[in-house]
Amino acid sequence: CNMCRATSVSLTPADGPLTTTPEKEVVSVNGQGCQQMRVTCNSRSANSDSFMEFNGGIDGPSGTPVVTATLVCFPDKNWYYTEGGVSRAVTEVSCGKTAEPVEREFI
């Protein structure tokens, strides 16, 4: 579980005003000696929440301007995201963000 390649997880670049480019960093090993990778989505605004999606359709973390997921290398040499006791292999990460509120002036 320490033989995963960081390049096996692709990051989808931002392609519009409600998307951002994810960032990744191989950070450490866990208690079992398995590699860990941190993936982050950042809306870059206190007024816009980020959300993460895996493999073109699996929901990841969301709800704050910066969301982070920790992926863990499994013995099959794939990266996995685990939430609620369910682990899913991850090969692609994309980020979206909510629209910022529009300030209106009332006269």
N, C-alpha and C positions, 0 to 999 in steps of 0.2 A: 504493500500500500504506500510505497514511497517511490514508485516508478512512473507516475503520471507526468505528462508533458503539459506545461502551461499553454502551449499553442493548440492543444486539442479542444480548448474552449474558445470559440470565436466570439468577438464583440461586435455587435451590429452598430455601425456609426449612426449618429443622429441624421435624420433625413427630413426634418421639418420642425416647426416651432414648438410642438408638443412632444419632442423626443430629445434625448440626450445620449451622449456616448458613454457606455459603461467603462469603468476602470477596474483593472485586476492586479493583484499582487500575491505571489506565493509568500506566505507569511511565516509558517512554522510547521512543526509536527504536533499532533495531538498525543494524548497519553498512551495510545497504542502504537506510536511511532509512524503514523500515517501523515503524509503531506496535507497541508491545508492551504486553500487559496481564498482570499477575500475579494469579493466583487462588489463594487459600489456604484450606485446611481445617485446623482446629485443634481437637483433642479436649479441650484445656484440662486434660489430666491426663498426668503422666509414665507412668502405668500403662495407658494406652489409646492404641492407634495409630489414626491417621486413614487414610481412603481416599477417593479422589475418583472420581466417575463423570460422564461426559459424555453428553448427549443421551439420558438415560434408559437407558443400557445399555453404553456404551463405557468400559472401565476406564481410569482415569487413574493418577497416582502414588499410592503407599501405603507404609505400613511404619514410620512414625514418628509421634509425637504431632502434629507440624506437617508438612503436605505442601504443596508449592507447584508450580503449573504455570505456565509462561510461554506465553501465547497470542500469536500473531503475526498482524497484519493482512496479508492477501494482496491482490493487485491486484483480485480479484473482490469486495472490500469485506466479506469474511467473516473471522472469527477462526479460526485453526487451531492445533491442538496437534500437535506432531511428536515422535514417539518411535520409535527404531529405524529412522529414515529414512522412516517413513510419516506423512503429514500428514492429519489429519481435521478437517473443519469442526466448530466447536463453537458451539451455540446455547443450551445449558443446562448448568449445573454443579450437582451435588449432592454432599454430604459425608456420610460415615458414620464410625462409630468402633467399635472393638472394645469388648466389655464389659470392665470392670475386674475383676481377680481378686477373688474374695470371700475375705476373711480369716476363717478359722475358728479357734476356740479348741478345742484338744483337751485334755481333762482326763484 
